Amino acid sequence: MRNPVKDVHAGKLCPTCAGNSEYSHIRQQEMKRIMQNAVNQMYRLLSLKENDPAEYEAMIELGSKYTARVDDPAKPTSG
């Protein structure tokens, strides 16, 4: 499955509002696809962790190669 964020990023720029941060650049339908993709990927990883730990570790190792320059996740704040 192609990453829907890449689909949005690859789309054409709006000639009227391009570069204007006042306007949303992601429509509700696109945001729903992005969030559903994130949920699906998380479910897939958690299922692998439980049912196929070796494959899970392989996926985590592969993913770390693509995220080496990405900030670590923010720690959740309590309460």
N, C-alpha and C positions, 0 to 999 in steps of 0.2 A: 504494500500500500504506500503510495506517495505521501509524503508529509504535507498536510494542508497548509502549513505556514509557508512552505516553499511555493505552493500554488499561488498564494496571495502575493508573495514577494515577486513572483515571476510575471504577475499581471501587468497590464498597461497602466501608466500613470494617467490620472485625470488631468486634462489640459487646463481646466478651469481652476482647480484647487490644488494642483501639484505644489508641494513645498509649504502649503499653508497648514500649520499645526492645529488650527482652529477646527478643522474638519476631521471626522473619523475616517480612517483609511481601511478599516475592516468592518464589513457589514455583519449584522447579527447572525445570518445564516453561515457566514464564514467562521465567525467566532464559535458557533456551535460545533462546526466540523473540527476546529482546532481542539476544543475541549474534549470532544468525543474521542479523537485520536489519542490524546494524552491519557484518558481513562483506559482505553483499549490497551495501550502500551504498558501502562502500570499493571493492569490485570494480568497481561501476558507474562510480565516479569515475576509477579508474585506467584502465579501458577507454576512457573518454571522453578522458582525457589523451593516450593513445596514438593513438586512432583519429579523434578529432574535437576537436582542441585549442581551437577557437573555442567549441564547446559546453561544454567543460570550464571554460574561463575564465568563461563566462556563469553556470555553476552555482556556481563559487567566489564570484563577485561576489554572486549572489543569497543564498548561504549566509551571507556576511559581514554582510548586513543583519539576519539573525536571531541572529547570535552577537556582536554588537557589545559587549554587556555581559557576555560570558562570558570567563573567564580564558583566557589563551593556554595551549596544551598544555604540559605539563611536559616538559622536555628529558630524554631517556633518560640514565640513569647508566651509566657504563662499568663493565664487568666484574664 
